[in-house]
Amino acid sequence: MAVKLRLKRVGARNTPVYRIVATDGRKPRDGRPKEELGTYEPLSSGEPNFSIDLERAEYWLSVGAKPSDTVRSFIRKARRAAKASA
């Protein structure tokens, strides 16, 4: 089973909100995920406009999950922020 870290759309029409999820790659985009890792609000004016549970994302990456390009960039930014605050 190929687990992927990707976005799941949950927002209303014209106001997109996405959840960062770990899901089976063969399932539909908005199907039931294995685990929800965070959120992304593209219309939010605040910085950052995403939140992610970095510990759980690292776990899924360690067991072989493949992130989408967008989720990969969120993980990279979250790692940088965690390193700067520590």
Residue pairs with C-beta under 8 A, 6 or more apart in sequence:
1 24
1 26
2 24
2 25
2 26
2 66
3 22
3 23
3 24
3 25
3 34
3 60
3 63
3 64
3 65
3 66
4 22
4 23
4 24
4 25
4 65
4 66
4 67
4 68
5 20
5 21
5 22
5 37
5 57
5 60
5 61
5 65
5 66
5 67
5 68
5 71
5 75
6 20
6 21
6 23
6 29
6 67
6 68
6 70
6 71
7 18
7 19
7 20
7 21
7 29
7 40
7 68
7 70
7 71
8 18
8 19
8 20
8 21
8 23
8 29
8 30
8 33
9 16
9 17
9 18
9 29
9 30
10 17
10 18
10 19
10 30
11 17
11 18
15 43
16 42
16 43
17 39
17 40
17 41
18 39
18 40
18 41
18 42
19 33
19 36
19 37
19 38
19 39
19 40
20 36
20 37
20 38
20 39
20 40
20 50
20 52
20 57
20 71
20 74
21 33
21 34
21 35
21 36
21 37
22 33
22 34
22 35
22 37
22 56
22 60
22 65
23 31
23 32
23 33
23 34
24 34
25 66
35 56
35 60
37 52
37 53
37 56
37 57
37 60
38 50
38 51
38 52
38 53
38 57
38 74
39 50
39 51
40 49
40 50
40 70
40 74
41 49
41 50
42 49
48 77
48 81
50 74
50 77
52 74
52 75
52 78
54 75
54 78
54 79
54 82
57 67
57 71
57 75
57 78
61 67
61 75
67 75
